[in-house]
Amino acid sequence: MLTIRATLEPNGRVRLPASVHCEKPMPVLVTFLDEPEDSPSSSVNLTETGTVAATLQLLHSTEFRQLPKSNAEEIQQRIQTLRDDWAN
């Protein structure tokens, strides 16, 4: 796992540092570090960032539900690969 600082743009895209490259789509976790000065134009109100209500609102939003789902088999293989690496 790698943690980097990125920026959420008003259009909903995440801007990564120029030095970050990947050859194929990669699952990521996004953590909001600060409360934004202006709320982005989306159905999710981020002015309540950090609250249970905001989290539930995000989880029930159409945008979140339409995100691609991960392949469970691929995830298990990645976990096993990491475990094998730790054993060495």
Backbone atoms as SQL, in Angstrom:
CREATE TABLE atoms (id INTEGER PRIMARY KEY, chain TEXT, resi INTEGER, resn TEXT, atom TEXT, x REAL, y REAL, z REAL);
INSERT INTO atoms VALUES
  (1, 'A', 1, 'MET', 'N', 0.847, -1.168, 0.000),
  (2, 'A', 1, 'MET', 'CA', 0.000, 0.000, 0.000),
  (3, 'A', 1, 'MET', 'C', 0.891, 1.229, 0.000),
  (4, 'A', 2, 'LEU', 'N', 0.489, 2.233, -0.737),
  (5, 'A', 2, 'LEU', 'CA', 1.230, 3.474, -0.864),
  (6, 'A', 2, 'LEU', 'C', 0.274, 4.622, -0.584),
  (7, 'A', 3, 'THR', 'N', 0.695, 5.574, 0.215),
  (8, 'A', 3, 'THR', 'CA', -0.127, 6.751, 0.490),
  (9, 'A', 3, 'THR', 'C', 0.528, 7.952, -0.160),
  (10, 'A', 4, 'ILE', 'N', -0.260, 8.701, -0.937),
  (11, 'A', 4, 'ILE', 'CA', 0.235, 9.925, -1.570),
  (12, 'A', 4, 'ILE', 'C', -0.804, 11.018, -1.365),
  (13, 'A', 5, 'ARG', 'N', -0.384, 12.246, -1.487),
  (14, 'A', 5, 'ARG', 'CA', -1.307, 13.371, -1.380),
  (15, 'A', 5, 'ARG', 'C', -1.783, 13.723, -2.783),
  (16, 'A', 6, 'ALA', 'N', -3.093, 13.897, -2.931),
  (17, 'A', 6, 'ALA', 'CA', -3.698, 14.234, -4.217),
  (18, 'A', 6, 'ALA', 'C', -4.706, 15.360, -3.980),
  (19, 'A', 7, 'THR', 'N', -5.287, 15.865, -5.065),
  (20, 'A', 7, 'THR', 'CA', -6.256, 16.951, -4.970),
  (21, 'A', 7, 'THR', 'C', -7.537, 16.551, -5.665),
  (22, 'A', 8, 'LEU', 'N', -8.663, 16.748, -4.992),
  (23, 'A', 8, 'LEU', 'CA', -9.968, 16.526, -5.602),
  (24, 'A', 8, 'LEU', 'C', -10.381, 17.808, -6.298),
  (25, 'A', 9, 'GLU', 'N', -10.542, 17.747, -7.617),
  (26, 'A', 9, 'GLU', 'CA', -10.928, 18.908, -8.411),
  (27, 'A', 9, 'GLU', 'C', -12.443, 19.114, -8.329),
  (28, 'A', 10, 'PRO', 'N', -12.923, 20.332, -8.588),
  (29, 'A', 10, 'PRO', 'CA', -14.365, 20.598, -8.545),
  (30, 'A', 10, 'PRO', 'C', -15.186, 19.720, -9.493),
  (31, 'A', 11, 'ASN', 'N', -14.564, 19.218, -10.568),
  (32, 'A', 11, 'ASN', 'CA', -15.292, 18.365, -11.513),
  (33, 'A', 11, 'ASN', 'C', -15.366, 16.913, -11.043),
  (34, 'A', 12, 'GLY', 'N', -14.825, 16.611, -9.846),
  (35, 'A', 12, 'GLY', 'CA', -14.886, 15.266, -9.293),
  (36, 'A', 12, 'GLY', 'C', -13.677, 14.404, -9.603),
  (37, 'A', 13, 'ARG', 'N', -12.769, 14.888, -10.416),
  (38, 'A', 13, 'ARG', 'CA', -11.570, 14.108, -10.738),
  (39, 'A', 13, 'ARG', 'C', -10.515, 14.298, -9.655),
  (40, 'A', 14, 'VAL', 'N', -9.725, 13.256, -9.448),
  (41, 'A', 14, 'VAL', 'CA', -8.638, 13.311, -8.480),
  (42, 'A', 14, 'VAL', 'C', -7.354, 13.576, -9.248),
  (43, 'A', 15, 'ARG', 'N', -6.645, 14.641, -8.868),
  (44, 'A', 15, 'ARG', 'CA', -5.389, 15.000, -9.531),
  (45, 'A', 15, 'ARG', 'C', -4.239, 14.483, -8.663),
  (46, 'A', 16, 'LEU', 'N', -3.454, 13.565, -9.249),
  (47, 'A', 16, 'LEU', 'CA', -2.310, 12.972, -8.568),
  (48, 'A', 16, 'LEU', 'C', -1.048, 13.738, -8.922),
  (49, 'A', 17, 'PRO', 'N', 0.007, 13.623, -8.118),
  (50, 'A', 17, 'PRO', 'CA', 1.275, 14.252, -8.488),
  (51, 'A', 17, 'PRO', 'C', 1.754, 13.724, -9.840),
  (52, 'A', 18, 'ALA', 'N', 2.448, 14.554, -10.576),
  (53, 'A', 18, 'ALA', 'CA', 2.910, 14.185, -11.919),
  (54, 'A', 18, 'ALA', 'C', 3.813, 12.955, -11.900),
  (55, 'A', 19, 'SER', 'N', 4.469, 12.688, -10.784),
  (56, 'A', 19, 'SER', 'CA', 5.391, 11.550, -10.712),
  (57, 'A', 19, 'SER', 'C', 4.679, 10.204, -10.555),
  (58, 'A', 20, 'VAL', 'N', 3.359, 10.212, -10.352),
  (59, 'A', 20, 'VAL', 'CA', 2.612, 8.972, -10.143),
  (60, 'A', 20, 'VAL', 'C', 2.079, 8.471, -11.477),
  (61, 'A', 21, 'HIS', 'N', 2.469, 7.261, -11.839),
  (62, 'A', 21, 'HIS', 'CA', 2.031, 6.645, -13.090),
  (63, 'A', 21, 'HIS', 'C', 1.614, 5.205, -12.815),
  (64, 'A', 22, 'CYS', 'N', 0.635, 4.714, -13.541),
  (65, 'A', 22, 'CYS', 'CA', 0.291, 3.300, -13.474),
  (66, 'A', 22, 'CYS', 'C', -0.097, 2.844, -14.871),
  (67, 'A', 23, 'GLU', 'N', 0.135, 1.575, -15.155),
  (68, 'A', 23, 'GLU', 'CA', -0.088, 1.038, -16.489),
  (69, 'A', 23, 'GLU', 'C', -1.506, 0.549, -16.713),
  (70, 'A', 24, 'LYS', 'N', -2.264, 0.328, -15.633),
  (71, 'A', 24, 'LYS', 'CA', -3.633, -0.151, -15.773),
  (72, 'A', 24, 'LYS', 'C', -4.461, 0.435, -14.631),
  (73, 'A', 25, 'PRO', 'N', -5.775, 0.393, -14.744),
  (74, 'A', 25, 'PRO', 'CA', -6.603, 0.912, -13.649),
  (75, 'A', 25, 'PRO', 'C', -6.248, 0.234, -12.331),
  (76, 'A', 26, 'MET', 'N', -6.261, 1.009, -11.259),
  (77, 'A', 26, 'MET', 'CA', -5.862, 0.508, -9.959),
  (78, 'A', 26, 'MET', 'C', -6.857, 0.985, -8.905),
  (79, 'A', 27, 'PRO', 'N', -7.310, 0.096, -8.028),
  (80, 'A', 27, 'PRO', 'CA', -8.216, 0.541, -6.971),
  (81, 'A', 27, 'PRO', 'C', -7.473, 1.431, -5.981),
  (82, 'A', 28, 'VAL', 'N', -8.159, 2.431, -5.473),
  (83, 'A', 28, 'VAL', 'CA', -7.567, 3.350, -4.502),
  (84, 'A', 28, 'VAL', 'C', -8.573, 3.629, -3.394),
  (85, 'A', 29, 'LEU', 'N', -8.079, 4.106, -2.280),
  (86, 'A', 29, 'LEU', 'CA', -8.917, 4.602, -1.199),
  (87, 'A', 29, 'LEU', 'C', -8.727, 6.110, -1.141),
  (88, 'A', 30, 'VAL', 'N', -9.792, 6.852, -0.924),
  (89, 'A', 30, 'VAL', 'CA', -9.703, 8.307, -0.865),
  (90, 'A', 30, 'VAL', 'C', -10.112, 8.751, 0.534),
  (91, 'A', 31, 'THR', 'N', -9.263, 9.561, 1.165),
  (92, 'A', 31, 'THR', 'CA', -9.551, 10.125, 2.476),
  (93, 'A', 31, 'THR', 'C', -9.557, 11.639, 2.337),
  (94, 'A', 32, 'PHE', 'N', -10.622, 12.292, 2.765),
  (95, 'A', 32, 'PHE', 'CA', -10.687, 13.746, 2.718),
  (96, 'A', 32, 'PHE', 'C', -9.973, 14.297, 3.946),
  (97, 'A', 33, 'LEU', 'N', -8.904, 15.064, 3.715),
  (98, 'A', 33, 'LEU', 'CA', -8.075, 15.552, 4.802),
  (99, 'A', 33, 'LEU', 'C', -8.621, 16.822, 5.442),
  (100, 'A', 34, 'ASP', 'N', -9.235, 17.686, 4.669),
  (101, 'A', 34, 'ASP', 'CA', -9.759, 18.943, 5.176),
  (102, 'A', 34, 'ASP', 'C', -11.171, 19.133, 4.676),
  (103, 'A', 35, 'GLU', 'N', -11.871, 20.003, 5.321),
  (104, 'A', 35, 'GLU', 'CA', -13.194, 20.377, 4.843),
  (105, 'A', 35, 'GLU', 'C', -12.989, 21.355, 3.697),
  (106, 'A', 36, 'PRO', 'N', -13.569, 21.100, 2.518),
  (107, 'A', 36, 'PRO', 'CA', -13.373, 22.009, 1.388),
  (108, 'A', 36, 'PRO', 'C', -13.981, 23.381, 1.657),
  (109, 'A', 37, 'GLU', 'N', -13.351, 24.419, 1.063),
  (110, 'A', 37, 'GLU', 'CA', -13.867, 25.780, 1.225),
  (111, 'A', 37, 'GLU', 'C', -15.206, 25.937, 0.527),
  (112, 'A', 38, 'ASP', 'N', -15.322, 25.375, -0.656),
  (113, 'A', 38, 'ASP', 'CA', -16.570, 25.426, -1.415),
  (114, 'A', 38, 'ASP', 'C', -17.004, 23.997, -1.688),
  (115, 'A', 39, 'SER', 'N', -18.278, 23.723, -1.561),
  (116, 'A', 39, 'SER', 'CA', -18.773, 22.385, -1.855),
  (117, 'A', 39, 'SER', 'C', -18.725, 22.133, -3.351),
  (118, 'A', 40, 'PRO', 'N', -18.223, 20.968, -3.787),
  (119, 'A', 40, 'PRO', 'CA', -18.236, 20.643, -5.209),
  (120, 'A', 40, 'PRO', 'C', -19.667, 20.505, -5.713),
  (121, 'A', 41, 'SER', 'N', -19.845, 20.665, -7.003),
  (122, 'A', 41, 'SER', 'CA', -21.189, 20.534, -7.569),
  (123, 'A', 41, 'SER', 'C', -21.496, 19.068, -7.790),
  (124, 'A', 42, 'SER', 'N', -21.945, 18.399, -6.742),
  (125, 'A', 42, 'SER', 'CA', -22.340, 16.996, -6.833),
  (126, 'A', 42, 'SER', 'C', -23.468, 16.779, -5.850),
  (127, 'A', 43, 'SER', 'N', -24.063, 15.595, -5.889),
  (128, 'A', 43, 'SER', 'CA', -25.167, 15.313, -4.986),
  (129, 'A', 43, 'SER', 'C', -24.674, 14.991, -3.577),
  (130, 'A', 44, 'VAL', 'N', -23.371, 14.846, -3.396),
  (131, 'A', 44, 'VAL', 'CA', -22.821, 14.551, -2.078),
  (132, 'A', 44, 'VAL', 'C', -22.303, 15.847, -1.474),
  (133, 'A', 45, 'ASN', 'N', -22.818, 16.209, -0.316),
  (134, 'A', 45, 'ASN', 'CA', -22.419, 17.438, 0.345),
  (135, 'A', 45, 'ASN', 'C', -21.199, 17.172, 1.214),
  (136, 'A', 46, 'LEU', 'N', -20.034, 17.632, 0.774),
  (137, 'A', 46, 'LEU', 'CA', -18.803, 17.364, 1.507),
  (138, 'A', 46, 'LEU', 'C', -18.560, 18.351, 2.628),
  (139, 'A', 47, 'THR', 'N', -19.453, 19.313, 2.835),
  (140, 'A', 47, 'THR', 'CA', -19.264, 20.243, 3.949),
  (141, 'A', 47, 'THR', 'C', -19.461, 19.532, 5.275),
  (142, 'A', 48, 'GLU', 'N', -20.043, 18.330, 5.254),
  (143, 'A', 48, 'GLU', 'CA', -20.221, 17.534, 6.463),
  (144, 'A', 48, 'GLU', 'C', -19.173, 16.435, 6.542),
  (145, 'A', 49, 'THR', 'N', -18.047, 16.600, 5.862),
  (146, 'A', 49, 'THR', 'CA', -17.011, 15.572, 5.834),
  (147, 'A', 49, 'THR', 'C', -16.646, 15.150, 7.247),
  (148, 'A', 50, 'GLY', 'N', -16.543, 13.851, 7.445),
  (149, 'A', 50, 'GLY', 'CA', -16.164, 13.329, 8.735),
  (150, 'A', 50, 'GLY', 'C', -17.346, 12.926, 9.591),
  (151, 'A', 51, 'THR', 'N', -18.554, 13.165, 9.130),
  (152, 'A', 51, 'THR', 'CA', -19.715, 12.799, 9.927),
  (153, 'A', 51, 'THR', 'C', -20.330, 11.517, 9.405),
  (154, 'A', 52, 'VAL', 'N', -21.048, 10.839, 10.268),
  (155, 'A', 52, 'VAL', 'CA', -21.742, 9.622, 9.868),
  (156, 'A', 52, 'VAL', 'C', -22.757, 9.939, 8.786),
  (157, 'A', 53, 'ALA', 'N', -23.461, 11.053, 8.921),
  (158, 'A', 53, 'ALA', 'CA', -24.482, 11.429, 7.937),
  (159, 'A', 53, 'ALA', 'C', -23.873, 11.606, 6.549),
  (160, 'A', 54, 'ALA', 'N', -22.705, 12.259, 6.482),
  (161, 'A', 54, 'ALA', 'CA', -22.059, 12.475, 5.184),
  (162, 'A', 54, 'ALA', 'C', -21.601, 11.155, 4.582),
  (163, 'A', 55, 'THR', 'N', -21.091, 10.264, 5.412),
  (164, 'A', 55, 'THR', 'CA', -20.646, 8.960, 4.930),
  (165, 'A', 55, 'THR', 'C', -21.810, 8.155, 4.393),
  (166, 'A', 56, 'LEU', 'N', -22.911, 8.142, 5.135),
  (167, 'A', 56, 'LEU', 'CA', -24.096, 7.422, 4.671),
  (168, 'A', 56, 'LEU', 'C', -24.646, 8.037, 3.394),
  (169, 'A', 57, 'GLN', 'N', -24.620, 9.351, 3.297),
  (170, 'A', 57, 'GLN', 'CA', -25.087, 10.028, 2.087),
  (171, 'A', 57, 'GLN', 'C', -24.246, 9.605, 0.892),
  (172, 'A', 58, 'LEU', 'N', -22.931, 9.540, 1.081),
  (173, 'A', 58, 'LEU', 'CA', -22.041, 9.104, 0.009),
  (174, 'A', 58, 'LEU', 'C', -22.337, 7.659, -0.386),
  (175, 'A', 59, 'LEU', 'N', -22.446, 6.777, 0.584),
  (176, 'A', 59, 'LEU', 'CA', -22.665, 5.362, 0.298),
  (177, 'A', 59, 'LEU', 'C', -23.980, 5.102, -0.427),
  (178, 'A', 60, 'HIS', 'N', -24.975, 5.941, -0.202),
  (179, 'A', 60, 'HIS', 'CA', -26.276, 5.764, -0.839),
  (180, 'A', 60, 'HIS', 'C', -26.428, 6.578, -2.131),
  (181, 'A', 61, 'SER', 'N', -25.419, 7.367, -2.481),
  (182, 'A', 61, 'SER', 'CA', -25.520, 8.210, -3.674),
  (183, 'A', 61, 'SER', 'C', -25.455, 7.368, -4.950),
  (184, 'A', 62, 'THR', 'N', -26.110, 7.852, -5.979),
  (185, 'A', 62, 'THR', 'CA', -26.112, 7.182, -7.285),
  (186, 'A', 62, 'THR', 'C', -24.697, 7.076, -7.832),
  (187, 'A', 63, 'GLU', 'N', -23.918, 8.153, -7.707),
  (188, 'A', 63, 'GLU', 'CA', -22.545, 8.156, -8.228),
  (189, 'A', 63, 'GLU', 'C', -21.719, 7.051, -7.581),
  (190, 'A', 64, 'PHE', 'N', -21.826, 6.897, -6.274),
  (191, 'A', 64, 'PHE', 'CA', -21.045, 5.875, -5.576),
  (192, 'A', 64, 'PHE', 'C', -21.493, 4.477, -5.977),
  (193, 'A', 65, 'ARG', 'N', -22.794, 4.276, -6.066),
  (194, 'A', 65, 'ARG', 'CA', -23.315, 2.947, -6.420),
  (195, 'A', 65, 'ARG', 'C', -22.954, 2.552, -7.849),
  (196, 'A', 66, 'GLN', 'N', -22.684, 3.524, -8.714),
  (197, 'A', 66, 'GLN', 'CA', -22.352, 3.227, -10.106),
  (198, 'A', 66, 'GLN', 'C', -20.854, 3.019, -10.329),
  (199, 'A', 67, 'LEU', 'N', -20.046, 3.179, -9.287),
  (200, 'A', 67, 'LEU', 'CA', -18.613, 2.936, -9.435),
  (201, 'A', 67, 'LEU', 'C', -18.374, 1.468, -9.757),
  (202, 'A', 68, 'PRO', 'N', -17.341, 1.158, -10.552),
  (203, 'A', 68, 'PRO', 'CA', -17.062, -0.241, -10.877),
  (204, 'A', 68, 'PRO', 'C', -16.721, -1.029, -9.612),
  (205, 'A', 69, 'LYS', 'N', -17.144, -2.266, -9.582),
  (206, 'A', 69, 'LYS', 'CA', -16.892, -3.143, -8.438),
  (207, 'A', 69, 'LYS', 'C', -15.589, -3.907, -8.659),
  (208, 'A', 70, 'SER', 'N', -14.901, -4.191, -7.575),
  (209, 'A', 70, 'SER', 'CA', -13.658, -4.950, -7.648),
  (210, 'A', 70, 'SER', 'C', -13.944, -6.427, -7.842),
  (211, 'A', 71, 'ASN', 'N', -12.998, -7.111, -8.440),
  (212, 'A', 71, 'ASN', 'CA', -13.088, -8.546, -8.638),
  (213, 'A', 71, 'ASN', 'C', -12.550, -9.231, -7.380),
  (214, 'A', 72, 'ALA', 'N', -13.420, -9.949, -6.648),
  (215, 'A', 72, 'ALA', 'CA', -13.046, -10.569, -5.375),
  (216, 'A', 72, 'ALA', 'C', -11.895, -11.559, -5.542),
  (217, 'A', 73, 'GLU', 'N', -11.903, -12.311, -6.632),
  (218, 'A', 73, 'GLU', 'CA', -10.838, -13.292, -6.873),
  (219, 'A', 73, 'GLU', 'C', -9.484, -12.597, -7.049),
  (220, 'A', 74, 'GLU', 'N', -9.477, -11.484, -7.779),
  (221, 'A', 74, 'GLU', 'CA', -8.238, -10.733, -7.994),
  (222, 'A', 74, 'GLU', 'C', -7.722, -10.163, -6.668),
  (223, 'A', 75, 'ILE', 'N', -8.624, -9.681, -5.841),
  (224, 'A', 75, 'ILE', 'CA', -8.232, -9.134, -4.540),
  (225, 'A', 75, 'ILE', 'C', -7.614, -10.223, -3.673),
  (226, 'A', 76, 'GLN', 'N', -8.238, -11.392, -3.632),
  (227, 'A', 76, 'GLN', 'CA', -7.692, -12.499, -2.850),
  (228, 'A', 76, 'GLN', 'C', -6.304, -12.896, -3.345),
  (229, 'A', 77, 'GLN', 'N', -6.095, -12.867, -4.659),
  (230, 'A', 77, 'GLN', 'CA', -4.787, -13.203, -5.219),
  (231, 'A', 77, 'GLN', 'C', -3.743, -12.171, -4.801),
  (232, 'A', 78, 'ARG', 'N', -4.124, -10.889, -4.816),
  (233, 'A', 78, 'ARG', 'CA', -3.191, -9.841, -4.381),
  (234, 'A', 78, 'ARG', 'C', -2.830, -10.012, -2.913),
  (235, 'A', 79, 'ILE', 'N', -3.828, -10.317, -2.086),
  (236, 'A', 79, 'ILE', 'CA', -3.578, -10.532, -0.659),
  (237, 'A', 79, 'ILE', 'C', -2.622, -11.707, -0.471),
  (238, 'A', 80, 'GLN', 'N', -2.852, -12.797, -1.180),
  (239, 'A', 80, 'GLN', 'CA', -1.980, -13.967, -1.060),
  (240, 'A', 80, 'GLN', 'C', -0.566, -13.642, -1.514),
  (241, 'A', 81, 'THR', 'N', -0.436, -12.873, -2.577),
  (242, 'A', 81, 'THR', 'CA', 0.887, -12.469, -3.052),
  (243, 'A', 81, 'THR', 'C', 1.611, -11.661, -1.989),
  (244, 'A', 82, 'LEU', 'N', 0.900, -10.737, -1.336),
  (245, 'A', 82, 'LEU', 'CA', 1.510, -9.942, -0.262),
  (246, 'A', 82, 'LEU', 'C', 1.920, -10.826, 0.907),
  (247, 'A', 83, 'ARG', 'N', 1.071, -11.766, 1.272),
  (248, 'A', 83, 'ARG', 'CA', 1.413, -12.682, 2.368),
  (249, 'A', 83, 'ARG', 'C', 2.655, -13.500, 2.022),
  (250, 'A', 84, 'ASP', 'N', 2.723, -13.959, 0.778),
  (251, 'A', 84, 'ASP', 'CA', 3.890, -14.721, 0.344),
  (252, 'A', 84, 'ASP', 'C', 5.146, -13.872, 0.404),
  (253, 'A', 85, 'ASP', 'N', 5.049, -12.592, 0.038),
  (254, 'A', 85, 'ASP', 'CA', 6.192, -11.684, 0.103),
  (255, 'A', 85, 'ASP', 'C', 6.656, -11.482, 1.533),
  (256, 'A', 86, 'TRP', 'N', 5.728, -11.402, 2.484),
  (257, 'A', 86, 'TRP', 'CA', 6.105, -11.224, 3.887),
  (258, 'A', 86, 'TRP', 'C', 6.857, -12.421, 4.421),
  (259, 'A', 87, 'ALA', 'N', 6.534, -13.598, 3.903),
  (260, 'A', 87, 'ALA', 'CA', 7.179, -14.817, 4.393),
  (261, 'A', 87, 'ALA', 'C', 8.650, -14.886, 3.977),
  (262, 'A', 88, 'ASN', 'N', 9.029, -14.118, 2.954),
  (263, 'A', 88, 'ASN', 'CA', 10.408, -14.184, 2.444),
  (264, 'A', 88, 'ASN', 'C', 11.301, -13.208, 3.140);
